[in-house]
Amino acid sequence: MNILRYGSRALLVEVADLDRAARLHTALLRDLPPGALELVPAARTVLVRYDPRATDPARLTAALRAVDLRAVDLRASDSTAAAGAGTVEIPVRYDGADLAEVARLCGLTVPGVVARHCAAVYRVAFCGFAPGFAYLTGGDPVLRVPRRAVPRTRVPAGAVAVADEFTGVYPRESPGGWQLLGTTGMPLWDPGADPPTPLAPGTAVRFTQVGPPHPRHP
C-alpha cells in the first residue's frame, strides 16, 4: 500500500484494487487504530481522518501497514457486523427500461435476471457520484454488463441499476448511464435524518421483488 499525507488531519491509503480497498476498510471498521476518527473508502483508496492530539502520521502509518488484508473476510455479514449495522432490504418492482436488454446481454430470461439479482447479498463498497448513491458489490457475476453506450439525461429517483460489477440505486433524479432493472420507493437520502442514508460503506444489502412484473416484461 502507498500512504500519503492528506492535509494536516488525514492519510490517504492507496491500494491496487477494489478488493484490497474493501478488505482494508473492513479491517479498520473492526479495529480502528488509536486516534483515527473517520474512514472514507473508495474504489482503490481509503481516507483515514485522525485527531492530531491523539496520534501522528508516523504512528498511524505504522498501524495501517500492520493490517493483514489476507485475514479479512469480505462476506457481507462479516463487514456489516464490523460496521455495526444490519442487512438493509430494498423492495424493487422490476420494471426497468433496460431489463430485457440486460437479459439478452446475459443470455437469461427476464425472470432469470430478477431471480439472480434478488439472490445475492450485496455489500456497500463505497459511496459517491451523488449524495446517497452507494456502489454495491457482491452480485452474481453473470449480471455484469457494460454501461449504456449513450447515457440518459434523466434517470428517475429510485431507479435500481447495474453497470460492470456494481449495482446501485439512484437516490434522486439525475443523468445516468447505468442499465435500469427496476424501481424502489424506499428513500435513500434524507439530509435531515441521522444517518442521512441507510447505505453506509460496509453495510449488507438485499433486494426483494415486490408487485407483479411490468406488462412489457411478462
TAGISUL-V360190 format. One line per field, one symbol per residue. ss: DSSP state (H for helix, E for strand, C for the rest). phi: phi as a letter, one per 30 degrees, with the letter a starting at -180 (. if undefined). A space follows every 10 residues. Layout:
# TAGISUL-V360190
ss: ???
phi: ???
This chain:
# TAGISUL-V360190
ss: CEEEECCCCE EEEECCCHHH HHHHHHHHHH CCCCCEEEEE ECCCEEEEEE CCCCCCHHHH HHHHHCCCHH HCCCCHHHHH HHHCCCCEEE EEECCCCCHH HHHHHHCCCH HHHHHHHHHC CEEEEEECCC CCCEEEECCC HHHCECCCCC CEEEECCCEE EEEECEEEEC CCCEEECCEE EEECCCCCCC CCCCCCCCCC CCCEEEEEEC CCCCCCCC
phi: .cccdbicba bcccbdaddd dddddddddd bddejdcacb dbdbbbdcdb cddcabeddd dddddddcdd ddccdedddd dddibcdccc dbcdbddced ddeddcibde eddddddddd ccbddablia eidccccjdd ddddbddddb dddbcdeidc bbahcccabd dadadacddd cabbcddcbb ddcbddbdcd ejddbbcbdb idddedbd
